């Protein structure tokens, strides 16, 4: 399905615990829909106001520009993912295999449950200036390090046979991000089914023992 057509079929949801209430939240929802449909460069501040049902003056009282709307969305997406990854590690059983599976499951679920947010956070981040992008980039690096540490420890402990944790991490993260591009309500899989399957794929990429792949 073409990206714009698919975005129209997916609800522009934001994490309830992180999205601001009231008018500010409506602005973010409107911006999310439009950035997913038209991209940052194809969206005007008037478009966002019209979609949110407010005038420009009201919009500007919450966000000074459309870049500020995008920056808020990009940061929100990276915050949501990082919190999920941290929680997954805390709850995971001991051992690199269990920790990797937990991280990948959390990563995939975030992209399947909030696909438009994931798309905008990743694909439109380039439109932000360096200062606006800095908080999200810092979180992205922290999330990346969580995965790298688990892969490196698993390789050192002999749990994984992969020789390069950086390449393994790149493959695993890329696989998870793609879920946001194709997953939608018409798919015959639940987010949990996809997350469990992709966890197995990640363990295979890392070179985990067959027993670990079957029991995780």
PyMOL commands that set and color helices and strands:
alter all, ss='L'
color gray80, all
select helices_A, chain A and resi 3-9+22-38+45-52+56-60+66-91+96-113+115-123+125-127+130-156+165-182+191-206+210-215
alter helices_A, ss='H'
color red, helices_A
deselect
rebuild
show_as cartoon
